């Protein structure tokens, strides 16, 4: 049985964001989802799905910060794999994303 981390928990250090990632099985591939941002990716293996999600989240945050957009937009409760027993949840994992902000004038 998978443990269920606190829904909606987000932490931010100076240059590191920590989110909740999940891996789901859909057919022959694995889908990864950042639950606090509603950003998804996929891969042929669990490891590849996690790596692709980290890259997708980094790119998403970069666009949000460059355009002064809000970055937090959680997955709707009815689509949260921790709360929906019909979704084939494989793993919940901490998703840590390093991010550096560069000021330009």
Secondary structure, DSSP 8 states (H G I E B T S, - for coil): ------TT--EE-SSEEEEEEEEEEETTEEEEEETTTTEEEEESSHHHHHHHHHHHHHHHHHHHHHTT--------GGG-TTT-TTS-EEEEEEEEEE-------
